[in-house]
Amino acid sequence: MKELVIEAKRENLPKVLIFVDEQLEKVGCSMLTQTAIDVAVEELFINIASYSYDSGIGTAVVQVSVLDDPLSVDITFIDNGMQYDPLAKEDPDITLPANKRKKGGLGIFMVKKTMDDVTYEYKDGKNILTIRKVLE
């Protein structure tokens, strides 16, 4: 497992993406899969940077683990900001026109649809969200 501890600031997103992409490239991840993972990583990190710490800047931990059988990657985001389970929110009704939908939730919906597994837990004062993607 590789780990990056970084300030949860929007301007640190490029550093997070470089860190994740370096791990994906080491295992020969396809560009198509890497792009899907990058979109999910961007959504999740920006959510932490934007909403977790209402009174200042905290840290985010990004962990990348490569698993065998099938070859897949787990990317875990950990923060000790406000407790929030993004998976508890109802998925948006994407059959409605954009102007008729409730605001928010589309990014997390995309993450859930493009990743093979998404889990959340709140433990020891920390939000822990893990995405898993089988590598093709």
Solvent accessible surface area in square Angstrom, and as a share of the most:
residue,aa,sasa,rsa
1,M,145,0.65
2,K,106,0.45
3,E,90,0.40
4,L,41,0.20
5,V,89,0.51
6,I,20,0.10
7,E,84,0.38
8,A,4,0.03
9,K,52,0.22
10,R,138,0.50
11,E,121,0.54
12,N,14,0.07
13,L,21,0.10
14,P,78,0.49
15,K,123,0.52
16,V,0,0.00
17,L,38,0.19
18,I,105,0.53
19,F,25,0.10
20,V,0,0.00
21,D,24,0.12
22,E,86,0.39
23,Q,17,0.08
24,L,1,0.00
25,E,108,0.48
26,K,141,0.60
27,V,46,0.26
28,G,59,0.57
29,C,15,0.09
30,S,41,0.26
31,M,136,0.61
32,L,145,0.72
33,T,6,0.04
34,Q,12,0.05
35,T,68,0.40
36,A,27,0.21
37,I,0,0.00
38,D,29,0.15
39,V,68,0.39
40,A,1,0.01
41,V,0,0.00
42,E,82,0.37
43,E,44,0.20
44,L,8,0.04
45,F,0,0.00
46,I,31,0.16
47,N,40,0.20
48,I,16,0.08
49,A,23,0.18
50,S,45,0.29
51,Y,151,0.57
52,S,14,0.09
53,Y,47,0.18
54,D,115,0.59
55,S,106,0.68
56,G,50,0.48
57,I,105,0.53
58,G,14,0.14
59,T,65,0.38
60,A,0,0.00
61,V,29,0.17
62,V,0,0.00
63,Q,35,0.16
64,V,4,0.02
65,S,30,0.19
66,V,65,0.37
67,L,57,0.28
68,D,122,0.63
69,D,138,0.72
70,P,85,0.53
71,L,72,0.36
72,S,4,0.02
73,V,1,0.01
74,D,21,0.11
75,I,1,0.01
76,T,17,0.10
77,F,3,0.01
78,I,28,0.14
79,D,9,0.05
80,N,87,0.45
81,G,12,0.12
82,M,101,0.45
83,Q,116,0.52
84,Y,127,0.48
85,D,49,0.25
86,P,14,0.09
87,L,46,0.23
88,A,82,0.64
89,K,95,0.40
90,E,155,0.69
91,D,60,0.31
92,P,25,0.16
93,D,70,0.36
94,I,90,0.45
95,T,121,0.71
96,L,74,0.37
97,P,79,0.50
98,A,79,0.61
99,N,132,0.68
100,K,138,0.58
101,R,71,0.26
102,K,186,0.79
103,K,196,0.83
104,G,44,0.43
105,G,21,0.21
106,L,78,0.39
107,G,15,0.15
108,I,21,0.11
109,F,24,0.10
110,M,82,0.37
111,V,2,0.01
112,K,58,0.25
113,K,136,0.57
114,T,59,0.34
115,M,10,0.04
116,D,84,0.43
117,D,67,0.35
118,V,24,0.14
119,T,69,0.40
120,Y,41,0.16
121,E,88,0.39
122,Y,86,0.33
123,K,110,0.47
124,D,127,0.66
125,G,35,0.33
126,K,81,0.34
127,N,10,0.05
128,I,33,0.17
129,L,14,0.07
130,T,28,0.16
131,I,2,0.01
132,R,90,0.33
133,K,28,0.12
134,V,51,0.30
135,L,15,0.08
136,E,144,0.65
